[in-house]
Every structure is written in C-alpha cells, then in structure tokens.
Amino acid sequence: MVGRITEQHLSEAEKTFPGIMAMYSKLARKPLTFLQLVWMYETSLAD
C-alpha cells in the first residue's frame, strides 16, 4: 500500500498486523502514510 491511509487500508492492514487499528485510533498525531503507521506498529512491538 502506498500513500495516504484510508479506512479501507486499516481494515486490510488489520489482517496482517493485528491490533494496528486500535493503535491508530489511540494516536493523538496520526501518521500521514501507511509506511509510517507500519513503522510505528513494528517499533511498538519491540518495546
């Protein structure tokens, strides 16, 4: 996926990255791209 995040992308992403929709909804400052969101998700798992 490339570019801006849409609701469709989030539901597709949830299949591969369980919990990413919940994480996204809690963010005060939303990432602009899907790649940024995945990076945030992946780094949050390392904590």
Secondary structure, 3 states (H helix, E strand, C coil): CCCECCHHHHHHHHHHCCCHHHHHHHCCCCCCEHHHHHHHHHHHHHC
